Amino acid sequence: MSSELKRTVIWLFVFSIAMGFLETAIVVYLRALYYPNGFMFPLSIMDPQIGVIEIVREAATIIMLSTVGILAGRSTNQRFAFFLATFAIWDIFYYVFLKVFLGWPESFLTWDILFLIPVPWIGPVLAPCMISTTMLILAVVLVYRDAQNTSYRLSLLEWIFLFVGSFVVVASWTMDFLSYNVDSATTNSNTSAIATYIPLSYNWYLFCIGEVLLLIATYLFWKRTSKTRISS
């Protein structure tokens, strides 16, 4: 790894931790306002203006992390890898700082609301932590291979595994809420459903299918580029 790449990785790490702290600070404020007795389900309904701002803030966060990856990377692989790495580190340290400041989550199986776009994503804390770890693994593999040969690219098959795996994981976070919304009297009203929805069980089977697909994509890229490097 070149000295320039090392500096880039170090500063991305610092940036991601700072982003994680910023995310935590916002959540600490929101919980002080809406959950003075501790975070729990069903969720408290936010003021409509604050709710819209929160959704836009989440979208802005993804844009910021993507932009950092694009600006820091010197190749397609690096840009994608740096986005994955910053996202993963940001997410992991978000939970680290929540634990430091609020003593939450109580365990890795504590329920959390992960995202709001386009519907609430809900699951145990362990699930996003596992995905963040997988993202870090893929990022390391991409950067390592790129340092050996900048012509290496993810193949169509590998992209398919990544997209399908990601879709399945997101489905594991959203399908229970969507099912509840459809089955309840609050159909087509996410806000009303949020006010009464309490998660009881998580589809770990579906999540594991998505996780395995993501790991397969990572393994296929590593194996294929290893053969290419040997043959060259």
ZINORRA-V153196 format. One record per backbone hydrogen bond with DSSP energy under -0.5 kcal/mol. NH is the residue of the N-H (numbers start at 1). CO is the residue of the C=O. Records with the same first field share a line. If there is no record, write none. Layout:
# ZINORRA-V153196
NH=CO, CO
This chain:
# ZINORRA-V153196
6=2
7=3
8=4
9=5
10=6
11=7
12=8
13=9
14=10
15=11
16=12
17=13
18=14
19=15
20=16
21=17
22=18
23=19
24=20
25=21
26=22
27=23
28=24
29=25
30=26
31=27
32=28
33=29
34=30
35=31
38=35
42=197
43=194
51=47
52=48
53=49
54=50
55=51
56=52
57=53
58=54
59=55
60=56
61=57
62=58
63=59
64=60
65=61
66=62
67=63
68=64
69=65
70=66
71=67
72=68
73=69
79=75
80=76
81=77
82=78
83=79
84=80
85=81
86=82
87=83
88=84
89=85
90=86
91=87
92=88
93=89
94=90
95=91
96=92
97=93
98=94
99=95
100=96
101=97
102=98
103=98, 99
104=98
110=107
112=123
114=112, 121
115=121
121=115
122=120, 173
123=112
125=110
126=108
127=124
128=124
129=125
130=126
131=127
132=128
133=129
134=130
135=131
136=132
137=133
138=134
139=135
140=136
141=137
142=138
143=139
144=140
145=141
146=142
147=143
148=144
149=145
152=149
159=155
160=156
161=157
162=158
163=159
164=160
165=161
166=162
167=163
168=164
169=165
170=166
171=167
172=168
173=169, 170
174=170
175=171
178=174
179=175
180=176
181=177
182=178
183=179
184=180
187=184
189=186
193=189
194=190
195=191
196=193
197=193
204=202
207=203
208=204
209=205
210=206
211=207
212=208
213=209
214=210
215=211
216=212
217=213
218=214
219=215
220=216
221=217
222=218
223=219
224=220
225=221
226=222
227=223
228=224
229=225
230=226
231=227
232=228
